[in-house]
Amino acid sequence: MSAQTVNLSASNQPKLSLPLQGLQKRLAHEFANPQLLQLALTHRSFSGDHNERLEFLGDSVLNLAVAGLLFERLAAQPEGDLSRARANLVKQETLHQLAITLGLPTLLRLGEGEAKSGGQKRPSILADALEAVIGAVYLDAGFDSASALVRRLFQDVDITPHMPAIDKDPKTELQEWLQGRKMNLPIYRVVATSGAAHQQTFDVECEIVEHGRAERGIGGSRRAGEQAAAAAMLSFLKTLGT
C-alpha cells in the first residue's frame, strides 16, 4: 500500500526535527515518508489534517500483529485465552504506557486549548497516537515492518497463559459474549461529533446485525464513545436473558 493513500508523497520530503529523529531511533524504523510520522502525532485540535484515519488503520494492524504474536507464543491455548490476552495487550492503559515509554507526550501536536487542558497527558490521546504511529509505519513500509514494531513494543512483556487478569472493558466483554454464541462482531459507527476541537464529544452507534439492534453511546473520544455504546448494548443483551 502506498503512502499516497493519504495524499503524501515520499519525494522531496523535509527532514524530521531532531526530536522526531530520536523517535525514529526508538521505533527502530526510518521513515521513507517522514510526513507520515508527523501526521501520526497531529491531533484533530491542531489541524484539519490529523491522525484519526491513521489511528483507525493502526488499530487493525495492531490487533492483527498481536494476534499473530499470541498465536505463536501461546500455541497450546484455546481461542478464549488468546482473546483475553490480546485484550490485555491492546487496552488503552497498556498503549498509554507504551506511548509514554516512547516519549510521545512531548511530541504531540495539539491545539492551544487541548494543550492547556493537559491533552499531552490524556491516556486516550496518547493511545490513539501510538496506534496512528503503527498505522504510519504500515503505510510507509508494509505489514511486516509494522508487525516487527509491535513485537518490539511488547518484547519486555511476560506473555504467558497466566498473565494477570484484568477487568474487562465493555468492548472486550461484548466481543467475548458474541464470540461465545458464534455471532458476528459488533459494527461501530461515529454518528455525530459536537463541540470545539479540543473538547469534542463523539456519538457512536454499536450495531449487532443478528439482533437487528443498535445502541448508542457518547464519549470524549471515539474510543470512549465506542465503550459507552458497547456498555449500552451489553445492558440490552442482558435483558434478553440469553
N, C-alpha and C positions, 0 to 999 in steps of 0.2 A: 504494500500500500504506500502510495507516495505522500510526502508531506504536502503536496499541492492540494490534497483533500481539504485542508483548512486554509487554502489560499496563501500559503507561504512558500516561497521559492528558496532553494538552498544556495542559489548563486548570489554572489555579491552580498553576503550576509555580513553585518557589522560584528566585530569581535565582542565576546562577552566581557562584562566587567570582571574585575579581579574576584569579588565575592562569588559570582556565578561560575567563574573558572574553578574556584575552590569547591563549589558544589559538584561540578562535573567530576572532580577527582574523588570526592566521597561517593558519588554514584558509580564510579569506575566506568563511565560512559562519556565519550567525547562526541558532542552533537555535530553532525554534518550540517544541520539546520539549527543554529543557535536560537533563532527566534521562537522555536517550539518550546524551549525551556523557559524563556521569558514569558511566553503566553501561559504556560502551566502555572506560573506564580502570580498571575494577574487576576485579582478578584473583580467581580462584577461592579463593585463600588468604585473601582479605579477607572474602568473604561468599558465601552460597549463591546470591545473585542476582548473577551475574558476567557477564563479557563473551564467553564461549565461543560462544554462539549468534550474537551479532553478528559475531564473528570468522569463523565459518562462512559467514555471509551476505556479509561484506565480501570474503572470498577470491574468491567467484564474481563479485562486482561488479567487483573489481579486475582479474581476468583478462579479463572482457568489455571493460572500458574500455580496457585496454592493447591488446587485440586490435584494437579499433576504431582506436586511435591508430596502431598499426603498419600497419594496412591502408591508412591514408591516407598516412603518412609514407614507407612503403617500398612504394609502389604497384607497382613493377616486379619485386618479389622473389617467389620461389616460397614455397609453404607451409612448407617445411622451414626456410628462413631466418627466416620470421616466428616460427615456434615457438621457434627458438633465441634470437631477440632477446627474445621475451616471457619466456623462462626467465631471461634475464639481468636483466630489469627487475623481476620479481616474486620473485626469490630472497630468502632470509632476510637475507643480508648487505646487499642493497640496501634492503630495507624497514627494517632495523635502523638504517642511516644516516639514512634519511628521518625515522624516529621521533625520533632524536637532534636533527636539524635543527629539528623542530617543538617540541622541548622536552618530549617525553613522559616521560622518565625521572623528573623531579621531580613529575609529576602523577599517576603511577600510584598506585592504592590497593591496597596489598599487606598481607597478614597479617604479624604481627610476625616470625614465623620466616622468611618469604620475604624480608622487608626486611633482616633481619640477615644473610642469606646472599647479599646482593647482587643480589636479584631485579630492582631498578630498572636494572641494567646488563646483564641477561641478554638476549642477542640474540633468542632465541625469544619471550620475553615481550613485548619491545618490538615485534617484527614482528607478533605476534598482536594487540597493542593497536592498531597502526596499521590493520590490516585491520578491526578492530572499529569504529574511528572511521569508516572508509569505509562500513561497514555501517550505522552510526548515521546518517550523512548520507543514505544511500539511504532509510532508513525515515522520516527527518524531512522529506525534500523530493523524493524520487524519483531515478530513474536519471540524468537529465540533470545534476542538481546533483552527484551522486556522481562522474559521469564528468568533470565540469568540475574537481572537486577532484583527481582522479587526473592530469588533464592539467597542472594547476598543479604538482603534486608532481614531475612529470617534465619541466617546462618547460626546465630548465637542463641536461638530459641530451642529449648529442650522439647522436641516434638516426640511425645510418647503416647501410648494408649491411655496413660494415667495422668494426662495433663490436668491441671487444676480445673475443677468445674466452674462454670461462670453462670451468672444469671442470664437467662435467655432474653434478648430484646424481642419486641413484638414481631419484627420481620422474621427473625430466626424461628420463633415459636410457630408462626403461621406457616412457614415453609415446611417445617417438620410435620405439622398437623396434616398438611396436604399430601406430602410425600408418603406418610403413613397410610393414607387412603388411596394411593395411586392416582392422585389428581394432579392436574397441571399447576405449575407455579403461578402466583398472582401476577397481574399486569398492573403496573403503577404508571399513572399519568399526572403530570402537572396541569391542573385545570386552570389555575389563575395565580398571578402574583400581584402583590399590592405593597404600597409603602415606598419610602425613599430607598435608594440603592443600598445604603448601609444599614437599613432596618426593614428589610423586606420580609414579608410573610408568604409562604408557599401553601396553596390549597391543592392537595394531592388526592387523587382518586385511586383506590385499590379495588380491582375487579377480580372476581372468581367466576370464570366462564361457566363452569359446571353448575353453579347455583344461579347464574344469571343475575348476580348481585354485585353492586359496587358500593363501597363505603368511602367516606372522605375524612381527611384529617388536615390540620393546619399546624405549621411549624415555622421556626425562624430560618430554616434552610430546607432544601429539597429533601435531604436525608431525614431531618426531623419530621417533615410533613409525611414522608413515607411511613415512618414509625408510628405516627399518630393514626394514619389511615389503616395500617395493619392492626393496631390495637382495636380500632373500631370494628374491623372485620372479625377479629377473634371474638369480640363480645357478641356479635351477631351469631357466629357459628356455634358458640357455647349455648345459645338459647335453643338451638335445634336438638341438642342432646345427642349428637352423633359422634 
